[in-house]
C-alpha cells in the first residue's frame, strides 16, 4: 500500500505492509511522524484522510476523543490503509536524524518474569538480533491473543543488547498486564515495535539532572541513570532522583539504586512515600538512599528549591504524578519546555 503524507513543511511517500499501521510503517521508514504514546491514547498522531480509505484497528481507543471522525480525522497509530491513501498532518515532519537507533517491528521472547512487589513484575524480552535504543526510550509490546500494543520503557542500558529489561504494573482491565500477571510464561512469543520516545539522555549535555518518577515510571529513569553514571556525567554534575511509591513495601530496585549511588556520590536518591510515615527501621536497611513522606512532586519541591538553574528534568509515571511534577518544574522551577523531557504513554 502506498502512503502519502502531506505535512505542513513537505510531502512524504512510503509503503505499508498489509495490516501495518500508517504510523509504524512511517517510523520504520525513517519518517518522524508525530506521536507520543504510539498506542492510541494521547491523540498526538491525529491526521486527516484526504484520499483512499483506512481501517481503524481499535475503534474504542481513548485517543479517539481527540479526533473528529465525521471530518475524516483518524489516529495514525491505529489506522491501517485499505489501499493507497493520502493523509494530511497539520504539523512539521522531518526525516529521522542520521545515526538514530533504527525503529522496526520484530518478534521477541518473554524471559524471566518475576514479581518485584505484589503488583509490579520485572521481565526481559529476548531477541535473536541486537536491538539498539537510547536511554529513556520505550518499546510497544503485544502478547499472543491480546489485541493491541502496550508501551513499556526499557530499564537497562547497553549497546547492541539482545535482551531488554522492563517492569510492568498490574492494571485491572489492561490486556497485556492481565496476560503478564496471569497466563504468561517464560518463552512466550511477543510482537514488538520500537524503540520509540524522545525523552532520552545522551552524554555531552552540560546540565544537572533531576528525575521525578512515580511507580513503574522509574523504569526509564533506571536506563537514563545507568547511562549517565556509566558515562561519568555525575563526576561534573549534580543529580537527583525522586521515586514516588505509596508505601515502602511498594518500592523496588532499591538494591540497584544503591549501586548507582555508590558509583555516583553526587546523585542524590530519595524515595517518597505518599501513604505512610517513613518506617525508620526498614528504611535504615538502605543507608545510601533517603526516604521522605509525601507525594513525589512535594518531596522534589523541597529538595530542588533554589537549585533549578541549569537543570534538565525527566518525568515519568501515572498521569496525575506527571502533571503535578510538570507544574512544579514549569511554574515554580521556571524551567523552559526544552529542559523537561517526558513521554506520555500511560
Ligand atoms: Fe497515536 Fe498517541 S494516540 S500516538
Boltz pocket constraint, residues with backbone or C-beta under 6 A from the ligand:
constraints:
  - pocket:
      binder: B
      contacts: [[A, 34], [A, 35], [A, 36], [A, 37], [A, 38], [A, 39], [A, 40], [A, 41], [A, 42], [A, 43], [A, 44], [A, 45], [A, 46], [A, 63], [A, 75], [A, 76], [A, 77], [A, 78], [A, 344]]
      max_distance: 6.0
